Amino acid sequence: MPLQQFTAIGEIADDEIFQGHESEIRMFRRRVAYLPGTPVALGEVREELQLTRAPNWGYQLRRGLIPLDEHDLKVLRAAFI
């Protein structure tokens, strides 16, 4: 069984976009202010999220950080606490 969890929640800290130096591939980054909390299993919140309503919703997560609507943010913030 795959492990499916939301492991962090945060807010973009500023408007600066910078290029990372972790490897030969120079990805663009944003600073994130992560909120404290405990990982949340997808199964605990899946039915409440707008994010998971569309078919093949998981493909968008492959891009890394994605914006969430206000409803999903409230659900996840409540679950992380």
N, C-alpha and C positions, 0 to 999 in steps of 0.2 A: 504494500500500500504506500503510495507516495505521501511525503510530508508536505502539507499545504498549509502555510501559516502567513499571516501578516506579521512581520517581525519588527517593524518600526513605523512610526508615524511622526511627521515633522512638517514644518512650514519653511518656505523659502526665506532665507535670512536677509537677503539684500538683492539689489538689482544687478549685481556684477556677474558676468559670465566670464569664466577663465578657462584656459586650456591646461589639462592635467599633464603631469610629467612622470606617470607611473611606469610607462613602457614606451616602446617604439611607436605605438599607436597613441596619438595625442587627442584624447576625447575632450570635449567641452564639458565643463562642470558648473554647478551652482552650489553655493553654501546652503546648508540645511540646518535649521535649529530643531533637533530631534527632541520629542517629548518623552518623559519617562514612562515606562509601562512594561507589561509582560506580553510576549507574543500571543496572538489570538489565532486559534484554529479556524480555517475557512468554514468548516462545517458548523461552527457556532454562530456565524453571522451571514452565511450565504443567502438565505431566504430573505433577509432584510435589505440587502444591497442592490442598488440600481446597476452597479458595475457587472454583476453576474447574471443579469437578465438576458442579454443578447446571446445568440448562438456563437460558439467559438470565442467567448469573451476572454479567455486566457491568452490569446495571441497578442493582445495589446500590452500585456505585462512583459513580453520579451524585449520591449524597447527600454525597459528600466523604469524610471520615474514617470508616473502618469498623474494628471490632475483628476481629482474626484469631485463630484458635486457636493453641495452642502449637506444633503441628506446622508450620503455615505460617510462623510467626515464625522457627522454626529454619531452615527452607529459605531464607527471604529474607535473614536475617542472614548465613548462610553465603555466599549469592550476592553480597551487597553488599560483602563484605570483599575 
